[in-house]
Amino acid sequence: MARVVVITGPSGVGKGTLIRALRDRIPELELSVSATTRNPRPGEENGRDYWFLSREDFERRIADGGFVEHAEYSGNRYGTLREDLDKRTSAGRPVLLEIEVQGARQVAKTMPEALRIFIAPPSADTLRTRLVGRGTDAKEQIDRRLAVAEDELAAQPEFPVVVVNDRLEEAIDELTRVVATGIDEARP
Ligand code: 5GP
């Protein structure tokens, strides 16, 4: 069975950048496409970045058991669609889930064999700097995300692997090593 890799951590920690670099190094890694009720950002495409769903559609799918995990985050819903994940794992390739902490906790229970990695900032202050610098969220959204980040940081000890994103190249090297080893161990 293909390995599932979960990457979590607070918003602004640099998960997106690390994952792009990781996929350059391990091209066989498939990215799960999550569903969300938030609006697409400029340049985001339905089916590539997310499946953008209405709240009604999202809630219907929860009731139908359509999600492997789901969470409410900063006023919107996010979740991993069972159908999307099954399609990707059945192709036999390792699949990466980039999700927030509540969802990662659910995965620990429902898919204990998944490799769970927490990306931590070198300090809490770096999150604000990165969220402001990224320029994708309004100030109100940034404040909301930082409030959530405090709780998310507290969850760090629940994760078997923690990668601190201080120097980017070092973090990429460490993440690549952990994921490559995890995938190899899962090979039949
Ligand atoms: P963003 O709105 O910045 O794309 O994502 C906000 C947060 O939702 C990020 O921490 C991201 O990792 C998380 N997220 C994205 N997809 C999922 C998902 O399918 N499930 C859960 N639980 N969180 C997700």
Boltz pocket constraint, residues with backbone or C-beta under 6 A from the ligand:
constraints:
  - pocket:
      binder: B
      contacts: [[A, 7], [A, 9], [A, 10], [A, 11], [A, 34], [A, 35], [A, 38], [A, 69], [A, 70], [A, 71], [A, 73], [A, 78], [A, 79], [A, 80], [A, 81], [A, 98], [A, 99], [A, 100], [A, 101], [A, 102], [A, 103], [A, 104]]
      max_distance: 6.0
